Amino acid sequence: MTQGALCLVGFGPGHGEHLTIRAREAIREAEVVVGYRTYIDLVADLLEGKEVVSTGMTEEIERARAAVEAARAAIRAAAHAME
């Protein structure tokens, strides 16, 4: 059985140039990126070819479920670390 992975990444708020090297790597390695719509927009240049799941404010539970489901489906997922 292939194993998925879930990496929690901090990528907002703030300018993309403030992302750590490891955050960039996690997003680059991910097949699915899950996050708050406003923060997803901040890293749009890193998302080409990826499945993106973005939701609005107060939808943290839905984002968490989407990230866990992707990892369970043997997909490498990166999710914005949720408050």
Helices and strands as residue ranges (DSSP letters): E 5-9, G 16-18, H 21-29, E 32-36, H 37-42, G 44-46, E 51-55, H 60-72, E 76-80
